[in-house]
């Protein structure tokens, strides 16, 4: 089998005749092979049931219980049993896997929210128990002890005390679709705070239920039209849809946190925010159980200050565990991880300029875990018995990597891809068994993904769980895209991270040996605290560009992105659209001047969402024509049009006493539009648009910009239903630009 090599130091491509002929004999990637992607990878597909067993779905569609100690399998749910339901996903209710919650007939609402039908299956008897009479509901959660469930229907919460029954009672009655939300977030909290569809939290023993509610009565509406099928009489006229959408400096949802002892389903007890520290215009950032107490993280509206409280739910008394102020930036939201007993909690926070772990041990003294000059991206868990803290971290010296650590020692740094060429693994993730005796380690780069099962003690390999052998075999006849990682100074204190995808025939180590020059496309995202330059293996649009189109693809993480410390991150505070845009232009110019094989007359830039915004700003600030052309997909155009929670986190308020000037210079329509017309420009958007691209279009038309534009009816900014057409449109644009 042909070796797949994608590490920065792993490929040295000679340009001699023999090597070049060997490359030419291999296949190019075609656009219709990568969009939609026919080179998908599989990772770890298991869910741990206990310290020794997990359950997964096999290739036949059966659900199988796997014992890592005996390496034996037991089929617990046959695919045929599920055939009566469409689009099934299954949650097993107890370690005995004798019951399952089945979700089916799912319809998407927003990014995380859906409407689905649910049924409880008694696996042993085959009996089924519909939830909510098999009507559409938005959330359904089983208690940790597997004895009860709650669900949300039409923004009200209902409770089933016995899992194998159909008796349900309402816990709320004031819910109003689109206005009053109980147990499920409204749009802005779903999208910009919690990143999930539920705001219900059972206590560990299932005796109590916490609930966040949102009142959008005073939140202003945004509207859009759906056109659907013109031959359908129902859509003879387009339908208008409205959503409560708080924009900058307008009224936010009013949030409430309540808790109920389920022994008495008539009483909710409200846990109030500490208004003395976060004011009455606050944000609920996170909720978690701390033993029998409830933890709540409250933020000021500006998100520069946060208070984490511990509340006795019986006495309804809360005390502050910690307060953090980030006046030079913002608090990076994360949910604390607490022990079962509640005597210790761990959270991520700014410690001497780096995101590290704080330990709150119940005596209110703080212990800083994790090494210096590392960014901790997540806490994987804490083994109370052995006092082992597991977390994922990124070293400042290699921001493209990810590894899992145990009390400062790297647990995954020794992983190597024995299925290719023993290449070191640079990007890992881990799933631990319930008591940390075993773990599944997935390596996502630089070679194709693989998953192995290990015993934690001694890191003994138990099984090669997933090798992606079929993908490796499928890739063998194709040309290999070269990947290089660079760091380019952008400030006396900072360096931008760069990933280059190069055509296989380029001699990167000896640039002057190349006889040809190659066009380059900069693919930008650049949003605050994001990371695009990572050492993961992917097959996609970049492989098509580098092989079929002989085009270099470049990605740049400049100031404001993640994993290089808080000074680097906070450099864009109150000035979006400035230094992160400047870095894209400056680094691109540096690459053009450094590598003679880059064609500086055929360099373009494109991005999606925030990347579309950076693209527009970069073309508007490109005084030296570093870029010839650009594509902006679903861009933010003015921060005045964007949602309050995201925008105010980074930009404050557009007021004279706050950051009015910052809003002006960050606007794509402020001084920048006139210079965009010096470039070929394509704007792509869906009409279900929360970023008001049409105002940007008018500004471009006023400047007589030779604008290329593509609109997709009934598509939001994800453009999920038109991906193939989208990429063909972009491909044609690059052909025109680089002709």
C-alpha positions as CSV (number, residue, x, y, z in Angstrom):
1,X,0.0,0.0,0.0
2,X,1.3,3.4,-0.9
3,X,2.4,5.5,2.1
4,X,0.4,8.7,2.8
5,X,2.7,11.3,4.1
6,X,1.5,14.8,5.1
7,X,3.8,16.0,7.9
8,X,5.9,19.1,7.4
9,X,9.2,17.2,7.5
10,X,8.0,14.0,6.0
11,X,7.9,14.9,2.3
12,X,10.8,15.8,0.1
13,X,9.6,15.8,-3.5
14,X,12.4,15.7,-6.0
15,X,11.9,17.4,-9.4
16,X,14.2,15.1,-11.3
17,X,12.7,13.4,-14.4
18,X,12.1,10.0,-12.8
19,X,10.3,11.3,-9.7
20,X,8.3,13.8,-11.8
21,X,7.2,11.0,-14.1
22,X,6.2,8.9,-11.1
23,X,4.0,11.8,-9.8
24,X,2.5,12.3,-13.2
25,X,1.4,8.7,-13.4
26,X,-0.8,9.2,-10.3
27,X,-4.4,10.5,-10.4
28,X,-5.5,14.1,-9.8
29,X,-8.4,14.7,-7.4
30,X,-11.6,15.8,-9.2
31,X,-14.0,18.4,-7.8
32,X,-16.9,16.1,-7.8
33,X,-14.9,13.6,-5.8
34,X,-14.3,16.0,-2.9
35,X,-17.6,18.0,-3.1
36,X,-19.4,16.1,-1.8
37,X,-16.5,14.4,-0.1
38,X,-16.1,10.7,-1.1
39,X,-13.0,10.3,1.1
40,X,-14.5,10.4,4.5
41,X,-12.7,9.1,7.6
42,X,-14.0,7.2,10.6
43,X,-13.1,7.9,14.2
44,X,-14.1,6.4,17.5
45,X,-17.8,5.5,17.4
46,X,-18.2,4.2,20.9
47,X,-19.9,5.4,24.1
48,X,-18.6,4.2,27.4
49,X,-21.1,2.3,29.6
50,X,-18.7,1.5,32.4
51,X,-15.0,1.2,33.1
52,X,-14.7,-1.8,30.9
53,X,-17.5,-1.7,28.3
54,X,-18.6,0.7,25.6
55,X,-21.4,0.4,23.0
56,X,-21.0,1.1,19.3
57,X,-22.9,0.6,16.0
58,X,-21.3,-1.9,13.6
59,X,-21.3,-1.8,9.8
60,X,-24.6,-3.8,9.8
61,X,-26.4,-1.2,11.8
62,X,-26.5,-3.4,15.0
63,X,-25.6,-1.9,18.4
64,X,-22.9,-3.9,20.0
65,X,-21.5,-3.9,23.5
66,X,-17.7,-4.4,23.6
67,X,-15.7,-5.5,26.6
68,X,-12.2,-4.1,26.4
69,X,-10.8,-6.5,29.0
70,X,-12.0,-9.7,27.4
71,X,-12.2,-8.2,23.9
72,X,-15.6,-9.8,23.5
73,X,-18.7,-8.5,21.9
74,X,-22.5,-8.8,22.5
75,X,-25.2,-7.6,20.1
76,X,-27.7,-5.7,22.2
77,X,-30.0,-4.2,19.6
78,X,-30.4,-5.5,16.1
79,X,-30.7,-3.1,13.1
80,X,-34.0,-4.8,12.1
81,X,-35.6,-3.7,15.4
82,X,-35.1,-0.1,14.4
83,X,-36.3,-0.4,10.8
84,X,-39.8,0.9,11.7
85,X,-38.4,4.4,12.5
86,X,-36.7,6.8,10.1
87,X,-33.4,8.6,10.7
88,X,-32.8,6.9,14.0
89,X,-30.3,7.8,16.7
90,X,-30.2,5.8,19.9
91,X,-29.3,6.6,23.5
92,X,-28.9,3.7,25.9
93,X,-30.4,4.4,29.3
94,X,-28.4,2.3,31.7
95,X,-25.1,0.3,31.8
96,X,-27.3,-2.8,31.5
97,X,-28.5,-1.5,28.1
98,X,-31.9,-3.0,28.7
99,X,-33.7,0.2,27.7
100,X,-33.1,2.8,24.9
101,X,-34.3,6.2,24.0
102,X,-34.9,6.3,20.3
103,X,-35.0,9.6,18.4
104,X,-36.4,9.7,14.9
105,X,-38.0,11.9,12.1
106,X,-35.7,14.8,13.0
107,X,-36.2,18.2,11.4
108,X,-33.6,20.9,11.7
109,X,-34.5,24.3,13.2
110,X,-31.3,26.3,13.8
111,X,-27.7,25.1,14.2
112,X,-28.3,22.9,17.2
113,X,-32.1,22.9,17.6
114,X,-34.4,20.3,16.0
115,X,-37.9,18.9,16.2
116,X,-37.9,15.1,16.6
117,X,-40.1,12.3,17.8
118,X,-39.0,10.0,20.7
119,X,-39.9,6.6,21.9
120,X,-38.5,4.5,24.8
121,X,-37.8,0.9,23.9
122,X,-37.7,-1.9,26.5
123,X,-35.1,-4.1,24.7
124,X,-35.9,-7.3,26.6
125,X,-39.7,-7.3,26.0
126,X,-39.8,-5.2,22.8
127,X,-42.4,-2.9,24.3
128,X,-42.3,0.7,23.3
129,X,-43.5,3.8,25.1
130,X,-44.0,6.9,23.0
131,X,-42.8,10.3,24.4
132,X,-45.4,13.1,24.1
133,X,-47.7,10.9,22.2
134,X,-45.2,10.7,19.4
135,X,-45.6,14.4,18.7
136,X,-42.7,16.6,17.7
137,X,-40.6,17.8,20.6
138,X,-37.4,19.8,20.8
139,X,-35.6,18.2,23.7
140,X,-35.7,14.9,25.5
141,X,-33.3,14.0,28.4
142,X,-33.1,10.9,30.5
143,X,-32.1,11.2,34.2
144,X,-28.6,9.9,35.1
145,X,-30.1,7.0,37.1
146,X,-32.2,6.0,34.1
147,X,-35.5,6.1,36.0
148,X,-37.2,9.2,34.6
149,X,-37.1,11.7,31.7
150,X,-38.0,15.3,30.8
151,X,-38.8,16.8,27.5
152,X,-39.7,20.2,26.0
153,X,-42.7,20.7,23.8
154,X,-43.8,24.1,22.6
155,X,-41.4,25.7,25.0
156,X,-42.9,24.0,28.1
157,X,-41.2,21.3,30.2
158,X,-42.8,17.9,30.9
159,X,-41.8,15.2,33.3
160,X,-42.2,11.4,33.2
161,X,-41.4,9.9,36.6
162,X,-41.2,6.3,35.4
163,X,-39.3,5.7,32.2
164,X,-41.5,2.7,31.2
165,X,-44.8,4.5,31.2
166,X,-46.6,7.2,29.3
167,X,-47.8,9.2,32.2
168,X,-46.4,12.7,31.9
169,X,-47.0,16.0,33.8
170,X,-46.2,19.6,32.9
171,X,-43.5,21.4,35.0
172,X,-44.1,24.7,33.2
173,X,-47.1,26.2,31.5
174,X,-46.0,29.7,30.6
175,X,-44.0,28.8,27.5
176,X,-44.8,30.7,24.3
177,X,-43.2,29.5,21.0
178,X,-40.8,32.1,19.8
179,X,-41.1,34.3,22.9
180,X,-40.9,32.4,26.3
181,X,-38.5,29.5,26.3
182,X,-38.4,26.9,29.1
183,X,-35.7,24.2,29.1
184,X,-34.5,25.1,25.6
185,X,-32.5,28.2,24.6
186,X,-33.7,31.0,22.3
187,X,-31.7,31.7,19.2
188,X,-28.9,33.8,20.6
189,X,-28.3,31.6,23.6
190,X,-28.3,28.5,21.5
191,X,-25.9,30.0,18.9
192,X,-23.6,32.2,21.0
193,X,-23.6,30.9,24.6
194,X,-24.5,27.3,25.2
195,X,-23.9,25.8,21.7
196,X,-26.6,23.1,22.4
197,X,-30.4,22.6,22.2
198,X,-31.1,22.0,25.9
199,X,-31.0,24.1,29.1
200,X,-32.1,21.3,31.4
201,X,-29.8,19.7,33.9
202,X,-30.6,16.7,36.1
203,X,-28.7,16.2,39.4
204,X,-26.6,13.0,39.5
205,X,-29.2,11.0,41.4
206,X,-32.1,12.4,39.3
207,X,-33.8,13.9,42.3
208,X,-33.5,17.6,41.2
209,X,-33.9,19.4,37.9
210,X,-32.3,22.7,37.0
211,X,-33.8,24.8,34.2
212,X,-32.8,28.0,32.3
213,X,-35.6,30.0,30.8
214,X,-35.5,32.9,28.4
215,X,-38.0,35.8,28.0
216,X,-37.7,37.3,24.5
217,X,-40.7,39.6,24.8
218,X,-38.7,42.8,24.4
219,X,-36.2,41.4,21.9
220,X,-36.7,42.8,18.4
221,X,-37.5,40.6,15.5
222,X,-35.6,39.9,12.3
223,X,-37.4,38.4,9.3
224,X,-36.7,36.4,6.2
225,X,-38.6,34.8,3.4
226,X,-38.9,31.2,2.3
227,X,-39.8,30.6,-1.4
228,X,-39.8,26.8,-1.5
229,X,-41.5,25.1,-4.5
230,X,-43.1,27.6,-6.9
231,X,-45.5,24.9,-8.2
232,X,-46.8,24.4,-4.7
233,X,-50.0,26.5,-4.2
234,X,-49.0,27.0,-0.6
235,X,-46.0,29.0,-1.8
236,X,-47.8,31.1,-4.4
237,X,-46.6,33.9,-2.2
238,X,-43.4,33.5,-0.2
239,X,-43.8,32.9,3.5
240,X,-42.3,35.4,6.0
241,X,-40.6,33.9,9.0
242,X,-39.5,35.9,12.1
243,X,-37.0,35.3,14.8
244,X,-36.2,37.3,17.9
245,X,-32.7,38.5,17.1
246,X,-31.0,40.9,19.6
247,X,-28.6,43.2,17.7
248,X,-25.8,45.3,19.2
249,X,-27.0,47.7,22.0
250,X,-30.6,46.4,21.9
251,X,-32.5,44.5,24.5
252,X,-31.2,41.0,25.3
253,X,-33.3,38.1,26.4
254,X,-34.1,38.1,30.2
255,X,-32.7,34.9,31.6
256,X,-33.9,32.9,34.7
257,X,-32.3,30.0,36.4
258,X,-34.6,27.8,38.4
259,X,-34.4,24.4,40.3
260,X,-37.0,21.9,41.3
261,X,-37.0,19.0,43.8
262,X,-38.9,16.5,41.7
263,X,-40.5,15.1,44.8
264,X,-42.7,18.2,44.6
265,X,-43.4,19.1,41.0
266,X,-45.5,22.2,41.9
267,X,-42.6,24.4,43.0
268,X,-39.7,26.0,41.1
269,X,-37.1,27.9,43.1
270,X,-35.3,30.8,41.4
271,X,-31.6,31.2,41.8
272,X,-30.9,34.9,41.2
273,X,-27.8,36.4,39.5
274,X,-25.5,38.4,41.8
275,X,-26.5,41.7,40.3
276,X,-24.1,43.6,42.5
277,X,-21.2,42.1,40.4
278,X,-22.8,41.4,37.0
279,X,-25.6,44.0,37.0
280,X,-29.2,43.4,36.0
281,X,-28.4,43.1,32.3
282,X,-26.4,39.9,32.7
283,X,-25.8,36.7,30.8
284,X,-26.0,33.1,32.1
285,X,-22.9,31.4,30.8
286,X,-22.8,27.9,32.2
287,X,-24.6,25.6,34.6
288,X,-23.4,22.4,36.3
289,X,-24.0,20.3,39.3
290,X,-21.5,20.3,42.1
291,X,-22.4,17.2,44.1
292,X,-25.8,18.1,45.5
293,X,-25.3,21.9,44.9
294,X,-25.8,23.8,41.6
295,X,-23.0,25.8,39.9
296,X,-23.9,28.9,37.9
297,X,-21.6,31.1,35.9
298,X,-22.9,34.7,35.4
299,X,-21.4,37.3,33.1
300,X,-21.7,41.0,32.8
301,X,-23.3,42.0,29.5
302,X,-19.8,43.2,28.3
303,X,-18.5,39.7,29.2
304,X,-15.4,41.3,30.8
305,X,-16.4,40.0,34.2
306,X,-17.7,36.6,35.4
307,X,-18.8,35.2,38.7
308,X,-19.1,31.5,39.4
309,X,-21.5,30.7,42.2
310,X,-22.3,27.5,44.2
311,X,-25.9,27.3,45.3
312,X,-27.5,25.2,48.0
313,X,-30.7,24.2,46.1
314,X,-32.7,23.3,49.3
315,X,-31.9,26.6,51.1
316,X,-31.7,28.6,47.8
317,X,-28.6,30.3,49.1
318,X,-25.6,30.9,46.8
319,X,-22.0,31.9,47.5
320,X,-19.3,33.1,45.2
321,X,-16.6,30.5,44.4
322,X,-14.6,32.8,42.1
323,X,-14.8,36.1,40.2
324,X,-12.7,36.9,37.2
325,X,-12.2,40.3,35.5
326,X,-10.8,40.6,31.9
327,X,-10.9,44.4,31.3
328,X,-8.4,44.1,28.5
329,X,-10.4,41.4,26.7
330,X,-13.2,39.1,27.6
331,X,-13.9,35.9,29.6
332,X,-13.5,32.8,27.4
333,X,-16.6,30.8,28.3
334,X,-16.2,27.2,29.5
335,X,-18.1,25.0,31.9
336,X,-16.3,23.9,35.1
337,X,-15.7,20.2,35.7
338,X,-16.5,19.1,39.3
339,X,-15.9,15.9,41.2
340,X,-18.8,13.6,42.1
341,X,-18.5,14.6,45.7
342,X,-18.3,18.3,44.8
343,X,-15.2,19.0,46.8
344,X,-13.1,20.1,43.8
345,X,-13.9,21.9,40.6
346,X,-11.6,22.7,37.6
347,X,-12.1,25.4,35.1
348,X,-10.1,27.2,32.4
349,X,-9.0,30.8,32.9
350,X,-6.3,33.3,32.2
351,X,-3.3,32.5,34.3
352,X,-0.3,34.8,33.6
353,X,-1.4,35.3,30.0
354,X,-2.2,31.6,29.1
355,X,-5.3,29.6,29.3
356,X,-4.6,27.1,32.1
357,X,-6.5,25.2,34.7
358,X,-7.7,26.6,38.0
359,X,-8.6,24.2,40.8
360,X,-11.3,25.3,43.3
361,X,-10.9,22.9,46.2
362,X,-13.7,24.0,48.5
363,X,-11.4,26.1,50.7
364,X,-11.5,28.9,48.1
365,X,-7.7,28.7,47.5
366,X,-6.8,28.3,43.9
367,X,-4.2,25.9,42.6
368,X,-2.9,26.4,39.0
369,X,-2.6,23.2,37.1
370,X,-1.0,22.6,33.7
371,X,2.4,23.8,32.4
372,X,3.2,27.4,31.5
373,X,3.0,28.7,27.9
374,X,0.5,26.0,27.0
375,X,-3.1,26.6,26.0
376,X,-5.4,24.1,27.6
377,X,-8.3,23.6,25.2
378,X,-10.4,21.2,27.3
379,X,-10.5,19.3,30.6
380,X,-10.9,15.6,29.8
381,X,-11.6,14.4,33.4
382,X,-10.3,13.9,36.9
383,X,-9.5,10.5,38.5
384,X,-10.4,11.2,42.1
385,X,-8.9,7.9,43.3
386,X,-5.5,8.5,41.8
387,X,-5.5,12.3,41.8
388,X,-4.9,12.4,38.0
389,X,-6.1,15.3,36.0
390,X,-6.5,14.8,32.2
391,X,-6.6,17.6,29.8
392,X,-5.9,18.5,26.1
393,X,-3.3,21.3,25.6
394,X,-1.4,23.1,22.8
395,X,2.3,24.2,23.3
396,X,3.1,27.7,22.1
397,X,6.0,26.4,20.1
398,X,3.7,24.2,17.9
399,X,0.2,25.7,17.9
400,X,-0.9,23.3,15.1
401,X,-0.7,20.3,17.5
402,X,-3.0,18.8,20.2
403,X,-2.0,16.3,22.8
404,X,-3.6,14.9,26.0
405,X,-1.8,15.3,29.3
406,X,-2.0,13.7,32.7
407,X,-0.7,16.0,35.6
408,X,1.7,17.6,33.2
409,X,3.0,14.4,31.5
410,X,2.0,13.9,27.9
411,X,-0.1,10.8,27.4
412,X,-0.3,10.8,23.6
413,X,3.0,12.2,22.5
414,X,4.5,8.8,21.8
415,X,1.7,7.7,19.4
416,X,2.9,6.7,16.0
417,X,1.0,5.7,12.8
418,X,2.1,2.1,12.4
419,X,-0.4,1.8,9.5
420,X,1.6,4.2,7.3
421,X,5.3,4.9,8.0
422,X,5.4,5.1,11.8
423,X,4.9,8.8,11.6
424,X,4.5,10.6,14.9
425,X,0.9,11.6,15.8
426,X,0.5,15.4,16.1
427,X,-3.2,15.8,16.7
428,X,-5.1,13.6,19.2
429,X,-8.3,13.3,21.1
430,X,-9.2,10.8,23.8
431,X,-12.4,9.1,25.2
432,X,-11.9,7.7,28.7
433,X,-13.8,4.8,30.3
434,X,-16.0,5.9,33.3
435,X,-13.2,5.3,35.9
436,X,-10.2,6.1,33.6
437,X,-8.9,2.6,33.4
438,X,-9.0,2.6,29.6
439,X,-9.1,5.1,26.8
440,X,-9.7,5.3,23.1
441,X,-7.1,7.5,21.5
442,X,-7.9,9.0,18.0
443,X,-5.0,10.4,16.0
444,X,-6.3,12.9,13.4
445,X,-3.1,13.9,11.8
446,X,-0.8,14.3,10.0
447,X,-1.8,10.9,8.4
448,X,-5.3,9.4,8.0
449,X,-7.2,9.0,11.2
450,X,-6.8,5.9,13.4
451,X,-8.1,4.9,16.8
452,X,-6.5,2.6,19.3
453,X,-7.8,1.3,22.7
454,X,-5.3,1.5,25.6
455,X,-5.1,0.5,29.2
456,X,-4.3,3.7,31.0
457,X,-1.9,2.2,33.4
458,X,1.4,1.7,31.5
459,X,-0.3,2.8,28.2
460,X,-0.7,-0.8,27.1
461,X,-2.2,-1.2,23.6
462,X,-5.3,-3.3,23.8
463,X,-6.7,-3.1,20.3
464,X,-6.4,-1.3,16.9
465,X,-10.0,-0.1,16.8
466,X,-10.2,1.9,13.5
467,X,-7.4,2.1,11.0
468,X,-9.3,3.6,8.0
469,X,-7.6,1.0,5.9
470,X,-10.2,1.4,3.1
471,X,-9.5,5.1,2.8
472,X,-5.7,4.5,2.8
473,X,-6.1,2.0,0.0
474,X,-8.5,4.3,-1.9
475,X,-5.9,7.2,-1.7
476,X,-3.0,5.1,-2.9
477,X,-3.4,5.9,-6.7
478,X,-3.8,9.7,-6.1
479,X,-1.2,12.4,-6.0
480,X,-0.1,13.5,-2.5
481,X,-0.6,17.1,-1.5
482,X,2.4,18.5,0.3
483,X,1.8,20.3,3.6
484,X,4.1,22.8,5.3
485,X,3.7,24.7,8.5
486,X,5.4,28.0,9.0
487,X,5.5,30.9,11.5
488,X,5.8,34.4,10.1
489,X,6.5,37.5,12.3
490,X,3.6,40.0,12.3
491,X,4.6,42.1,15.3
492,X,7.7,42.3,17.5
493,X,6.0,40.0,19.9
494,X,3.8,37.8,17.7
495,X,4.0,35.3,14.9
496,X,1.2,34.2,12.6
497,X,0.8,30.4,11.9
498,X,0.7,29.3,8.3
499,X,-0.3,26.1,6.6
500,X,0.6,25.6,2.9
501,X,-1.0,23.0,0.7
502,X,1.4,22.6,-2.2
503,X,1.2,20.8,-5.6
504,X,3.2,17.6,-5.4
505,X,5.7,18.7,-8.0
506,X,6.9,21.8,-6.1
507,X,10.4,21.6,-4.6
508,X,9.8,23.5,-1.4
509,X,13.2,23.0,0.2
510,X,14.9,24.3,-3.0
511,X,12.6,27.0,-4.3
512,X,14.9,28.2,-7.0
513,X,14.8,24.7,-8.6
514,X,11.2,25.2,-9.6
515,X,10.7,26.0,-13.3
516,X,7.2,27.3,-13.0
517,X,5.1,29.6,-10.8
518,X,1.8,28.7,-9.3
519,X,-1.3,30.6,-8.4
520,X,-2.2,30.8,-4.7
521,X,-5.5,31.0,-2.9
522,X,-5.6,32.2,0.7
523,X,-8.4,30.6,2.6
524,X,-9.2,32.7,5.6
525,X,-11.3,32.4,8.7
526,X,-9.6,34.4,11.4
527,X,-12.4,34.7,13.9
528,X,-11.6,35.5,17.5
529,X,-10.3,32.4,19.4
530,X,-10.5,30.2,16.3
531,X,-7.8,27.8,14.9
532,X,-7.6,27.0,11.2
533,X,-4.0,26.0,11.0
534,X,-4.0,22.6,12.6
535,X,-2.1,19.4,11.8
536,X,-5.1,17.2,10.8
537,X,-5.4,15.0,7.8
538,X,-8.2,16.0,5.4
539,X,-9.2,15.3,1.8
540,X,-11.1,18.1,0.3
541,X,-11.2,21.2,-2.0
542,X,-7.5,21.8,-1.3
543,X,-6.5,18.4,-2.8
544,X,-8.4,19.3,-6.0
545,X,-6.7,22.7,-6.1
546,X,-3.2,21.3,-5.6
547,X,-3.5,18.4,-8.1
548,X,-5.9,19.2,-10.8
549,X,-5.5,23.0,-10.8
550,X,-1.8,23.2,-9.8
551,X,-2.8,25.9,-7.2
552,X,-1.3,26.5,-3.8
553,X,-3.8,26.8,-0.9
554,X,-2.7,28.9,2.1
555,X,-4.3,29.3,5.5
556,X,-3.1,31.9,8.0
557,X,-4.0,32.2,11.7
558,X,-3.1,35.8,12.6
559,X,-3.6,37.9,15.7
560,X,-6.8,37.3,17.6
561,X,-6.8,33.5,16.9
562,X,-6.4,30.8,19.5
563,X,-3.6,29.0,21.2
564,X,-0.8,31.6,21.3
565,X,-1.6,33.3,24.6
566,X,-4.0,35.9,25.8
567,X,-2.0,38.9,24.6
568,X,-2.1,37.5,21.1
569,X,-5.9,36.7,21.5
570,X,-6.8,40.1,23.0
571,X,-5.0,42.1,20.4
572,X,-8.3,42.4,18.5
573,X,-10.3,43.6,21.4
574,X,-12.5,46.6,20.3
575,X,-11.0,46.5,16.8
576,X,-12.3,43.7,14.7
577,X,-11.4,44.1,11.1
578,X,-8.0,45.6,11.8
579,X,-4.9,43.5,12.8
580,X,-6.3,40.2,11.8
581,X,-7.0,41.6,8.3
582,X,-3.5,43.3,8.2
583,X,-1.9,39.9,9.1
584,X,-3.6,38.2,6.1
585,X,-2.2,40.8,3.7
586,X,1.3,41.1,5.3
587,X,1.8,37.3,5.5
588,X,0.6,36.8,2.0
589,X,3.1,39.5,0.8
590,X,5.9,37.8,2.8
591,X,5.2,34.4,1.2
592,X,5.1,36.0,-2.3
593,X,8.5,37.6,-1.7
594,X,10.1,34.6,0.0
595,X,9.0,31.8,-2.4
596,X,9.7,32.4,-6.0
597,X,7.3,29.6,-7.1
598,X,4.3,31.7,-5.9
599,X,2.8,33.8,-8.7
600,X,2.2,37.2,-7.1
601,X,0.0,38.2,-10.1
602,X,-2.3,35.3,-9.5
603,X,-3.1,35.3,-5.8
604,X,-6.7,35.3,-4.5
605,X,-8.4,35.2,-1.1
606,X,-11.7,33.7,0.1
607,X,-13.5,33.0,3.3
608,X,-16.9,32.0,4.8
609,X,-18.8,33.8,7.6
610,X,-16.2,35.7,9.6
611,X,-13.7,34.6,6.8
612,X,-16.0,36.3,4.3
613,X,-15.8,39.5,6.4
614,X,-12.0,39.3,6.5
615,X,-11.9,38.7,2.8
616,X,-14.0,41.9,2.1
617,X,-11.9,43.9,4.5
618,X,-8.6,42.6,3.1
619,X,-9.6,43.6,-0.5
620,X,-10.8,47.0,0.8
621,X,-7.4,47.5,2.6
622,X,-5.2,46.0,-0.2
623,X,-3.4,49.2,-1.2
624,X,-0.6,47.3,-3.1
625,X,-2.8,44.7,-4.9
626,X,-1.4,41.7,-3.1
627,X,-4.6,40.0,-4.1
628,X,-6.0,40.0,-7.6
629,X,-9.5,38.7,-6.6
630,X,-11.6,37.4,-3.8
631,X,-14.7,35.5,-2.8
632,X,-16.8,36.4,0.2
633,X,-19.3,33.7,1.3
634,X,-22.1,34.7,3.8
635,X,-20.0,37.6,5.2
636,X,-20.6,39.8,8.2
637,X,-20.8,43.2,6.7
638,X,-21.4,45.6,9.6
639,X,-21.2,44.7,13.3
640,X,-24.2,46.9,13.9
641,X,-26.3,44.2,12.1
642,X,-24.9,41.3,14.0
643,X,-26.1,39.7,17.3
644,X,-25.4,41.4,20.6
645,X,-23.8,38.6,22.6
646,X,-21.1,37.7,20.0
647,X,-20.4,41.3,18.9
648,X,-20.3,43.0,22.3
649,X,-17.9,40.3,23.6
650,X,-15.2,41.6,21.2
651,X,-16.3,45.1,20.4
652,X,-18.2,46.6,23.4
653,X,-20.9,49.1,22.6
654,X,-21.2,51.5,19.6
655,X,-21.4,54.5,22.0
656,X,-19.2,57.6,22.2
657,X,-18.2,56.7,25.8
658,X,-17.4,53.1,24.7
659,X,-16.3,52.0,21.2
660,X,-18.1,54.1,18.6
661,X,-15.0,54.6,16.6
662,X,-14.1,51.0,16.6
663,X,-17.5,50.1,15.0
664,X,-17.0,52.7,12.3
665,X,-13.6,51.4,11.1
666,X,-14.7,47.8,11.3
667,X,-17.5,48.3,8.9
668,X,-17.0,46.9,5.4
669,X,-18.9,49.9,4.0
670,X,-16.7,52.5,5.8
671,X,-13.9,53.8,3.4
672,X,-13.1,50.2,2.3
673,X,-15.7,49.6,-0.5
674,X,-14.0,52.0,-3.0
675,X,-10.9,49.9,-3.1
676,X,-12.7,46.6,-3.5
677,X,-13.4,47.5,-7.1
678,X,-9.7,47.3,-7.8
679,X,-10.2,43.5,-7.6
680,X,-12.4,40.9,-9.1
681,X,-15.0,40.1,-6.4
682,X,-17.7,37.5,-5.9
683,X,-20.3,37.7,-3.2
684,X,-22.2,34.5,-2.3
685,X,-25.0,34.4,0.2
686,X,-28.2,32.6,1.2
687,X,-31.4,34.7,1.5
688,X,-31.9,33.4,5.1
689,X,-29.3,36.0,6.1
690,X,-28.6,37.3,9.6
691,X,-25.7,39.5,8.4
692,X,-27.6,41.8,6.0
693,X,-25.4,41.3,2.9
694,X,-27.9,43.3,0.8
695,X,-26.8,46.5,2.5
696,X,-23.3,45.6,1.4
697,X,-24.5,45.0,-2.1
698,X,-26.1,48.4,-2.2
699,X,-22.8,50.0,-1.1
700,X,-20.9,48.1,-3.8
701,X,-23.4,49.2,-6.4
702,X,-23.1,52.8,-5.3
703,X,-19.3,52.5,-6.0
704,X,-20.1,51.0,-9.4
705,X,-18.2,47.9,-8.4
706,X,-18.1,45.2,-11.0
707,X,-19.7,42.8,-8.6
708,X,-20.3,39.1,-9.2
709,X,-23.1,37.8,-7.0
710,X,-24.8,34.5,-6.3
711,X,-27.8,34.2,-4.1
712,X,-29.3,30.9,-2.9
713,X,-33.0,31.0,-2.0
714,X,-34.1,29.3,1.2
715,X,-30.5,28.8,2.4
716,X,-29.0,30.1,5.6
717,X,-25.3,31.0,5.9
718,X,-24.4,27.3,6.0
719,X,-25.5,26.8,2.4
720,X,-25.8,23.1,3.2
721,X,-28.3,22.3,0.4
722,X,-26.2,23.8,-2.5
723,X,-22.6,22.9,-1.7
724,X,-21.8,21.3,-5.1
725,X,-23.2,24.2,-7.0
726,X,-21.4,26.6,-4.7
727,X,-18.0,25.1,-5.3
728,X,-18.5,24.8,-9.0
729,X,-19.3,28.6,-9.0
730,X,-16.1,29.3,-7.0
731,X,-14.1,27.1,-9.3
732,X,-15.3,29.0,-12.4
733,X,-14.4,32.3,-10.6
734,X,-10.8,31.2,-9.9
735,X,-10.5,30.1,-13.6
736,X,-11.4,33.6,-14.7
737,X,-9.2,35.3,-12.1
738,X,-6.1,33.2,-12.9
739,X,-6.5,33.2,-16.6
